[in-house]
Amino acid sequence: MVIGILGAGQLARMLALAGKPLGLKFIFLDPTPIACAADVGKHLIGDYTDKALLTQLADEADVITYEFENVPVDIIDFLNQQTPVYPPAKALLIGQDRITEKTFLQGLGLATAPFSDASSLAELQASMPEIGYPAILKTRRLGYDGKGQVVLRSAADLADAWEAIKNAPAVVEGFVPFDREISIIASRSVSGEVAYYPVSENNHEKGILRLAQSTQDDPMQAQAERYIHTIMTALDYVGTIALELFVVGETLIANEFAPRVHNSGHWTIEGSETSQFENHLRAVMDMPLGSTDSLGYAAMQNFIGNVPATEKLLSLSQVHLHLYDKAARKGRKLAHATIRTDSLEHYTDLISSLTELAKHSDDS
Amino acid sequence: MVIGILGAGQLARMLALAGKPLGLKFIFLDPTPIACAADVGKHLIGDYTDKALLTQLADEADVITYEFENVPVDIIDFLNQQTPVYPPAKALLIGQDRITEKTFLQGLGLATAPFSDASSLAELQASMPEIGYPAILKTRRLGYDGKGQVVLRSAADLADAWEAIKNAPAVVEGFVPFDREISIIASRSVSGEVAYYPVSENNHEKGILRLAQSTQDDPMQAQAERYIHTIMTALDYVGTIALELFVVGETLIANEFAPRVHNSGHWTIEGSETSQFENHLRAVMDMPLGSTDSLGYAAMQNFIGNVPATEKLLSLSQVHLHLYDKAARKGRKLAHATIRTDSLEHYTDLISSLTELAKHSDDS
């Protein structure tokens, strides 16, 4: 069976590495001539709008998926005429626009941060009394890893912020005074079988995920599962999905969902019986999902811009290295390391060691 | 870093899949045009004696290894002039001839089955009074998976047996009345760091491994580690090595070693903190070795000739499938499945399910 993937970055690479043992072959479409998944499948180099390449992808693949949420929906519709594409276009359509997404989430009865449309500086200024400070101005579309976001601390920030996002249609969101940032990852198959991972507790810096820790019996697990179940059902979702959440006291505030495998679930490769990548593949092939049970304490540390020396990382017992085979560049996600251990003490020590190593190599 | 591998079968494939997350690239030399590792690296198609291809392999690789023990030693010597090859040629030289191997093992003080050179039918007949029945006549060289072996039950079998192995130089071995067949796998790095896996308890049928089960606190573990440590030291070994052993009461009888990753260690992919494949790569790159701690109960079931339906295998919770992407052929190893679980009861149930499934698909 051949899986087609739009995008050939590290998520596509890790999908392919999870799929090879299942006997799957992979074909990627990605405009970047040197793409890190190219080493584990066939790489069609060209634009995502190239009809000839899209047709070739649909011809050669039995099922198609994607590794990023900014895929134009008309491309999905085009591919779908020939070959099934999962997750469904509806998930993209809603997820690609922050206002549509927040409206969708509220429509499902899920709590979100207060937000308001900001199509002009005047509109932004007018909505601030209700939203309050601090707040975050975000472009409605195409934001990721903190890109296209500006923090607003007072009215004096508004004009510069509006300038900074280059007059793009935007949304202003009230800042959520969260106790913790968590995410829940789940998979849903074509037949509707669902599997949930334990929630991940996440630390971001400068808008980029740094550390994601698996949890055990997290008090918010059941509520998080209800949230993501509601979303998956509404979207008639197929594949792995991630929902980022803020914990405020005993309440969960839905931030955003990603219709794909997610950085905060990378610890599932070693930390779970079945990884988020394998379960995404099983889901889109309509195969039974694998167990999401944890194998002890697990965490993932991202390496941004630089990676510590391999020898140093491998000398840490129960640390697993994942290099993405990407050229180093400031602010770029180049690798991650996973901790997996049954000892809470060793776990805590390893987190300290890895965050320390990451700090020294980080140039984001 | 680029790893060169002689052979592009399933062992090379699993080495490459273990190495990609470490950022490694792979190049294989294998005469088979359709080789199952070709999907995860560059495949040089040609004979192992092709000097131009060997030179290309040595040019492109930073270190070279192999997936089968019948590599002619002069090829290793040729490659070694340019690029380091591990495990060392000495391991091949000794392991390729059953008499040299048994003599080597006895020279290290390790117990072996009684054996005698059988270079002719007359010599075979002459040695039987001392060896006794039952016994096994084996070609000295190029045997694997029970090929080149004939059981001798009485003097009446000798002439036919000699005919069956086609007059090849042979060894006759006394049958060991073993309680269990086990193997120990270990890795040793260029710097001499050593890691041992828990011994695996193995079931063979018709000379082919069927089921390998990890053990916990096996009473023979310490003795098995001493045996393999002695062998690795004598060979100045680098890489992963497997030693097959017979357990007779409280004694270990050394059967044979394989200077490579081994079928009886496939359960280490999910069942160990670090797999035999990753530790082989770490060893030949002179990187720190990874933990060989077990993650619960683990076992591996081979699928020979046919593979049960993927959906059936994936519906078993805590079973992991490894398809080798090889065309089905009678008696051919096509795939394996690993069980990994913390529940002894579930483990026992899964072993029954898998052996039952394997039995129905097996055509060896």
Interface residues (C-beta under 8 A of the other chain):
Chain A: R13 L17 K20 P21 L22 G23 K25 D39 V40 E273 T274 R282 M287 P288 G290 S291 D293 L295 G296 T310 E311 L314 S315 S317 Q318 H320 L321 H322 L323 Y324 D325 A335 R340
Chain B: R13 L17 K20 P21 L22 G23 K25 D39 V40 E273 T274 R282 M287 P288 G290 S291 D293 L295 G296 T310 E311 L314 S315 S317 Q318 H320 L321 H322 L323 Y324 D325 A335 R340
